[in-house]
């Protein structure tokens, strides 16, 4: 099992420059604690500002670390021109000597599509075309592309540092998204809203599609996480901030009736409680409980990678987050590694 952390995109009650500095430090602590990677999602138009360009901050993180990988989890590909995506990926790939992961999704926030002047209704078709063009860009050869959304004649340089290109991780949970991840991705990354039992079913579908396309399956999960002396302490310190983020997800439609039966009703925010959301989604408690839960999830889903988000706006502080990262490294990562070696 490998572990990464998903960094927050926004701080509350502090200046943006202080917050960005804290993200660099949290990445360094993650590296020291045995985490494999750090990730940033793409988010726009947040009140009071936020991390709106994950690749720019990723460059700073890569320069401040030496072994840690950085990835986008995920970049809303349809908002961007594929050559811009490819060239940014190539620069980060070379800047880091191969420590960049290109995580991509179809995007969903309608307001962001409006801001970028992109038709939200074409996002799936546009995403497919972008992935095809990225393959041409990373080939190191001249190409001509005449598609529904892009007409390009180019030779994108330099060739990738990584062989054959930076790894591409894809999100998606419908049949088309699962098939896309199997055809074109190096890892399928499940989002934080899906219950682990749902992910188990989707992972089996994904592995079947990999068999059809003769590709190698790899499953990752984006989860919320916090470690403390006991489960009650963890809930007291951290739960409210995690639930607040998932209430936002519910408001923007990220919880879907086909996956969460309770999402068929119009629930009030007060009904979206920790007890409803946490099981199968939140990795929370002391080290023993976290190790036990990880093993359960791995047996159920075959997951190979856990991308964990510890910090949320209005949640535990930067200092508390750094301590939690260190503790997770000592009590979960190192212990898990030792047991896998035996």
C-alpha positions, 0 to 999 in steps of 0.5 A: 500500500502506498499513501499520499496526502491531498492538500487543502485548497483554502485557508480560513482567517489567514493571508493567502501567502501564509497559507501557501507557505504552510502547504509547502511545509506540510508537503515536506513533513509528508515526505519525512513521514513516508508518504509517497505523494502530495496532491492538489485538486483544481478549484475556482472562484472560492470566496476569499481566494484559494489555490486556483492553479495546482500545477504552479503550486506543485512546482514549488512543492517539487522544488522544496522536496527531493523524493516526494511526488506531486500530482493533480487530483484532479485537473478539470481537463475540459477547461484547458487546451490540451497542449497547455496541459501537455507542456505544463506536465512536461515541465513538471516532469523534467523539473522533478526528474519524473516525480509528477503525476497527471491526474485528470477528470471531466470536471463538474462545476457549471460556474467554472465552465461558464467562466472558461467559456466551455460548454458543460454539455460537451465535457465528456466528449471534449475530455476524450478528445483531450486524452487522445491529443495528450497521447500525441503530444507525449509521443515526441513526434509531429502530429496533425489532429482534426477533431470536434473541438481542436484542430492542431498541427504541432510537434510538442517538445521536449520529449517526456523525462518519464518513460513513456510519459508522466503517469496519468490517473483518471477519475470517473464513476459512470460506465464510460468513465470506468472504461476510459480509466481502463483504456487510457489511464495508469490508475483509476482514482475513486473520489471521496464521496463514494462508499467503499462498498460502491468502490468495490463494485466499481473496481471490479468493473474497472478490472474487467474493462482492463481485461478487455483493453489488455491494460494493467489495473491499478486502483486508488481511493481519495479518502478523508483521514485523521489520527488521534489517541482514540476515535472519540478524540479524532471525532471531537478534533476533526469531524465537523470540518470534514462533514462541512466539506461533504455538505458542500459536495452534496449541495453541488450534486457530487452525491448521486442517487445511483450510488448513495440511496439516501441521496434520492431524498432532499436532505437538510444539511443537519441530516448530513451527519458524521454518522451518515457520512463517515462509514466507508469514507473517513479513515479516522481513529487511533493507529490500530483502528486506522491499520485495521480499516485500511486492511478491510478496505484493501481486502474489499476493493483491492486498493493499492493507493490511498490519497488522504486529506487530513486538513480542511478549512476551519478544521485542525490547525497547520501545526496539528496537521503536521503532527497528524502526518508524522503520527500517521507515518509512524503508526500506519505507514511504517507499520504497514510497510513492515508487515508487507515485507514479512 
